[in-house]
Amino acid sequence: MSAYSIMNTKIVTIIIPVYNARSTLQRCVDSVINQTYRSWNLILVDDGSVDGSDKLCDEYVKKDARILVIHQPNRGVSVARNVGLENAKGEFVTFIDSDDYVDKLYLEHLCSRDADYIVSGMQDMPEGHATTLKDGFYKDDEMGIILSREINSILFKSPWCKLYRMIIIRNAHLMFDSKIRFGEDSLFNLQYLDNCNSLACVNTPDYKYFIPTSVGKYYIEHEQYRYILYKKVQAYKVLEMNKKVRNKYYLEQEFHDLTTRLFIGELMKKFSTKNRKEFLYTFRCCSEIKYINPLKGGRLYALILKLIQQRHCIIAFYLLRFVYPLSLIGSKRII
């Protein structure tokens, strides 16, 4: 029996959270049904859709016995993924976003490897730029080497284009943190990797990723910002200690991205002093801001970060709320 035939006997559970995705859901689910690898089951978690996505999910259940739909009130993507995990029956699990789709060889390529964490490549759509990793298998201390080199890649931060072993998720009681609006997926990956003993990379860009266009998906508020900073540092330090991961830019990049999204929320309150006390509280109490590189970004952005790190938070607040918006006049940039 070939290695592929052996792997084809292992069931993969695919989880797709669905929220008002009527325009893209058919493309997404059809790409799953068309997989050359046949040993899969699909869980569609309808997260309170009101655009007809829920009815489309029900139609697919009638077409294919491998498809299950779970309807729930809108509770967010993390809860939807967790509900999927609670109902997963496969040995491995993978996630697909409802506005994305996968090549027909997606599962076949992933299942050609056997490891605790199997990651393939992705392709930005519609531009077509591919992000991949070199084929390889890494175990124990070797994991620290590959993670030290590649952990900043989107491939190690997203929940898609990979296989997770369900027994690890269950034994470690892993879940997506429903308190987090942005970055919950990279936190889940940090926590999962800490429980892995092997990792495999597949050099195929089979996952087709569409960058979200809604500004609402890009900003976070202060309470979340403070919570995420703490959780990310905690999880990375554990991985650093247990897997000997050494990447001085990981926390810097993560926090730069998070701070940018916080600033987007601040710019939505431009020319106002609303919530000034919360802004000051955030940057006066968060020791994690030391990881942010103040030299990244435009001059004004970098100046604001530098002022925050120097504890000149009031000046930074007024620059962000009253001066920064003027720099965006006539520009298509959101920050």
C-alpha positions in Angstrom: 0.0 0.0 0.0 1.4 3.4 -0.9 2.1 6.2 1.6 -0.7 8.2 0.0 -3.1 5.3 0.4 -2.2 5.0 4.1 -2.7 8.7 4.7 -5.9 8.7 2.7 -7.5 6.5 5.4 -7.1 9.3 8.0 -10.1 11.6 8.3 -9.6 15.4 8.2 -12.2 17.6 9.7 -12.5 21.0 7.8 -14.0 23.8 9.8 -15.5 26.9 8.0 -16.9 29.7 10.1 -19.7 31.4 8.2 -21.1 34.9 8.7 -22.9 36.8 6.0 -20.7 35.1 3.3 -23.4 34.4 0.7 -21.4 35.9 -2.2 -18.3 33.7 -1.6 -19.5 30.6 0.3 -20.4 28.6 -2.7 -16.9 29.0 -4.2 -15.4 28.1 -0.8 -17.5 24.9 -0.2 -17.2 23.7 -3.8 -13.5 23.8 -3.5 -13.7 21.4 -0.5 -16.1 19.1 -2.3 -13.7 19.0 -5.3 -10.8 17.7 -3.2 -8.8 14.8 -4.7 -8.3 13.6 -1.1 -11.7 12.1 -0.1 -11.4 11.2 3.6 -12.8 14.4 5.0 -15.8 15.8 6.8 -16.8 19.5 6.7 -18.4 21.5 9.5 -20.0 24.7 8.5 -20.6 26.9 11.6 -23.2 29.5 10.7 -22.6 32.4 13.1 -26.0 34.1 12.9 -25.9 35.0 9.2 -28.8 37.2 7.9 -27.9 37.3 4.2 -29.0 33.8 3.2 -25.7 32.0 4.0 -27.6 29.9 6.6 -29.9 28.5 3.9 -27.0 27.9 1.5 -25.3 25.8 4.3 -28.5 23.8 4.7 -28.6 23.1 1.0 -25.0 21.7 1.1 -25.9 19.3 3.9 -28.6 17.7 1.6 -26.0 17.3 -1.2 -23.2 15.6 0.7 -23.4 13.4 3.8 -19.9 14.5 4.9 -21.1 18.0 5.5 -22.6 19.1 8.9 -24.0 22.6 9.6 -24.3 24.1 13.0 -26.4 27.3 13.4 -25.8 29.6 16.3 -26.4 33.2 17.3 -23.6 35.6 16.2 -20.8 35.2 18.7 -17.7 35.8 16.7 -15.2 33.8 14.6 -13.3 32.4 17.7 -16.5 30.9 19.2 -17.5 29.5 15.8 -14.1 27.8 15.4 -14.3 26.4 18.9 -17.8 25.0 18.2 -16.3 23.3 15.2 -13.4 21.9 17.3 -15.9 20.5 19.8 -17.7 18.6 17.0 -14.6 17.5 15.0 -14.3 13.8 14.4 -11.2 13.6 12.3 -7.7 12.8 13.4 -6.6 16.1 11.9 -8.4 19.4 11.6 -7.9 22.4 9.2 -9.7 25.7 8.9 -10.8 27.6 5.9 -12.3 31.2 5.9 -15.5 31.5 4.0 -14.3 34.2 1.7 -11.3 32.1 0.6 -11.0 28.8 -1.3 -8.5 26.0 -1.8 -6.9 24.2 -4.8 -8.2 20.7 -5.4 -4.9 19.2 -4.2 -4.9 21.1 -0.9 -5.7 18.2 1.4 -3.7 15.7 -0.7 -0.6 17.8 -0.4 -1.0 18.4 3.3 -1.8 14.7 4.0 1.3 13.6 2.1 3.2 14.4 5.3 2.8 13.0 8.8 3.6 15.4 11.7 1.9 17.1 14.6 1.8 20.4 12.6 1.7 20.4 8.8 1.8 23.7 7.0 1.6 24.4 3.3 1.6 27.7 1.3 -0.9 30.4 0.4 -1.5 32.7 -2.5 -2.8 36.3 -2.1 -5.8 36.9 -4.3 -6.4 38.3 -6.8 -2.8 39.5 -7.1 -1.5 36.0 -7.1 1.6 36.5 -4.9 2.6 33.2 -3.3 4.1 32.6 0.2 5.6 29.2 0.7 8.1 27.4 2.8 10.8 24.9 1.7 9.7 21.2 2.0 11.0 19.8 5.2 10.4 17.7 8.3 11.5 18.9 11.7 11.4 17.1 15.1 12.2 18.1 18.7 15.1 20.6 18.7 15.0 21.0 15.0 11.6 22.7 15.5 13.3 25.5 17.3 15.6 26.1 14.3 12.8 26.4 11.7 10.5 28.4 14.0 13.3 30.8 14.8 13.7 31.4 11.1 10.1 31.4 9.9 7.8 32.2 12.8 7.2 35.7 11.6 5.6 34.3 8.4 1.9 34.6 8.0 1.9 30.8 7.5 2.7 30.4 11.2 0.2 33.0 12.4 -3.0 32.1 10.5 -5.3 29.1 11.3 -5.5 28.0 7.7 -3.2 26.2 5.2 -2.3 23.7 7.8 -3.3 20.5 9.6 -3.5 20.3 13.4 -3.6 17.0 15.2 -6.9 16.8 17.2 -5.5 14.7 20.1 -3.1 17.5 20.8 -5.8 20.1 20.8 -7.9 18.0 23.2 -5.2 16.9 25.5 -3.9 20.5 25.9 -7.4 21.9 26.1 -6.7 24.4 23.4 -9.3 26.9 22.2 -9.4 30.2 20.3 -9.6 33.0 22.8 -13.0 34.5 22.3 -12.0 37.7 24.1 -9.6 38.6 21.3 -10.9 40.3 18.1 -7.6 40.4 16.3 -4.6 38.1 16.6 -6.5 35.2 18.2 -5.2 32.9 15.5 -1.5 33.6 16.0 -2.0 33.1 19.8 -3.6 29.7 19.1 -0.7 28.7 16.9 1.9 29.7 19.6 0.0 27.6 22.2 -0.4 24.7 19.8 3.2 24.7 18.7 4.4 24.5 22.3 2.6 21.1 22.5 4.0 19.7 19.2 6.9 17.3 18.8 7.1 17.5 15.0 6.5 19.9 12.2 6.4 19.5 8.4 6.4 22.1 5.6 4.8 21.5 2.2 6.0 23.8 -0.6 2.6 24.3 -2.4 0.5 27.5 -2.4 -2.8 25.7 -2.4 -4.7 28.1 -0.1 -6.2 31.1 -1.9 -6.4 34.0 0.5 -8.5 37.2 -0.1 -7.3 40.1 2.1 -10.3 41.6 4.0 -11.4 45.0 2.7 -13.6 46.1 5.6 -12.0 48.8 7.9 -14.0 47.3 10.7 -11.8 44.2 10.7 -8.7 46.3 11.2 -9.1 48.1 14.5 -9.1 47.1 18.1 -10.0 49.0 21.3 -7.8 49.6 24.4 -9.0 46.9 26.7 -8.4 44.3 24.0 -5.0 45.8 23.1 -3.8 45.5 26.7 -5.1 41.9 27.0 -3.6 40.7 23.7 -0.1 42.2 24.5 -0.1 40.3 27.8 -1.2 37.0 26.2 1.2 37.2 23.3 4.2 37.8 25.5 3.2 35.0 27.8 2.7 32.5 25.0 5.8 33.5 23.1 8.0 33.3 26.2 6.8 29.8 26.9 7.5 28.7 23.4 10.9 30.4 23.6 11.8 28.5 26.7 10.4 25.0 25.7 11.2 25.0 22.0 14.3 27.2 22.1 12.7 29.7 19.6 14.9 32.7 19.1 13.5 35.5 16.9 13.9 39.0 18.2 11.6 40.4 15.6 8.5 38.3 16.4 7.1 40.3 19.3 8.2 43.6 17.7 6.2 42.8 14.5 3.2 41.4 16.4 3.0 44.5 18.6 3.6 46.9 15.7 0.6 45.3 13.9 -1.5 45.5 17.1 -0.6 49.1 17.7 -1.4 50.1 14.2 -4.9 48.6 14.6 -5.3 50.4 17.9 -4.3 53.7 16.2 -6.9 53.1 13.5 -9.5 53.0 16.2 -8.1 56.2 17.6 -8.3 57.9 14.2 -12.0 57.0 14.1 -12.3 59.5 17.0 -10.3 62.2 15.3 -10.5 65.8 16.5 -12.0 64.6 19.8 -10.6 64.0 23.3 -13.0 61.2 24.0 -11.4 58.3 26.0 -8.2 60.3 26.6 -7.9 58.7 30.1 -8.0 55.2 28.6 -5.3 56.1 26.1 -3.0 57.4 28.8 -3.8 54.4 31.1 -2.9 51.9 28.3 0.5 53.4 27.5 1.5 54.3 31.0 0.8 50.8 32.4 1.8 48.5 29.5 5.5 47.5 29.9 5.1 45.4 26.7 5.4 48.6 24.6 9.2 48.2 24.9 9.0 45.6 22.1 7.6 48.1 19.6 10.1 49.4 17.1 9.6 53.2 16.9 11.5 53.5 13.7 9.0 51.6 11.6 6.3 53.5 9.7 6.1 57.0 8.5 7.7 59.9 10.3 4.7 61.1 12.2 3.7 57.5 13.1 7.2 56.8 14.3 7.3 60.0 16.3 4.1 59.1 18.1 5.5 55.7 19.0 8.7 57.2 20.2 6.8 59.7 22.4 4.8 56.9 23.9 7.9 54.9 24.8 9.4 58.0 26.3 6.2 58.3 28.4 5.2 61.6 26.7 1.7 60.1 26.3 -0.3 63.3 26.4 1.6 64.8 23.5 1.3 61.5 21.6 -2.4 61.5 22.1 -3.0 65.0 20.7 -0.7 64.3 17.8 -2.6 61.1 16.9 -6.1 62.6 17.3 -5.6 66.1 15.9 -2.5 66.2 13.7 -2.3 62.7 12.2 -5.8 63.0 10.6 -4.6 66.0 8.6 -1.8 63.9 7.1 -4.4 61.6 5.6 -6.4 64.2 3.8 -6.5 63.4 0.1 -5.0 60.0 0.7 -6.6 56.6 0.4 -4.6 55.3 3.4 -6.4 54.5 6.6 -3.3 55.1 8.6 
